[in-house]
Amino acid sequence: MATEADLKILRAHYDPPPDLDALLKQTRMTPGTPPAPPQPQPGSGGPRR
């Protein structure tokens, strides 16, 4: 589970739309909804040569 600090870091990095919080709350309230698309991880841009 991501903590509020982690969410703040993610917001600082990716600056998602404000609707993202609403979507997260909806998915938490209603179990059974499809999971959100995976967030891009920093440094996962592929092999750099």
N, C-alpha and C positions, 0 to 999 in steps of 0.2 A: 504494500500500500504506500502510495506517495504521500509524503507529509506536506504541510503547507509551505515549508521552506523549499521543498523540491518543486512544488507548483510555481512558486515565485521565480525560481531559477528558470524553469521551462518558459514561463511567460516572458522573462527578460531575454531569453535566447530566441524564441520563435514568435513572440508577440501574437498569439492566436486571437481570433475575433471574440468579443464578449459573449457571444452565444455559446462558446465552448463550455463555460461554467454551467449554463443551463442544461446543456446536453449531458454533462457529467452527472448533475443532480438527477436528471431523469433516468439515466442508466442505473444509478444507485438505487433509486426508489423502485424501479420496475425491473426486477430480475427476469432474465429470459430475453431481453433485447439483445440484438447482435452487438458484439464488442466494437468499440470505436477503432478506426484504422490505426495501425501502429505509428507512434511518433518517430520521426527520423532521429537517430542517435548521433550526437556529435562525433565526428571522426569515422563515420561509416560511409564515407564518400567513395569507397573502393580503394584498391591498392594504388599508392602513389609511387611512381618510379621516376 
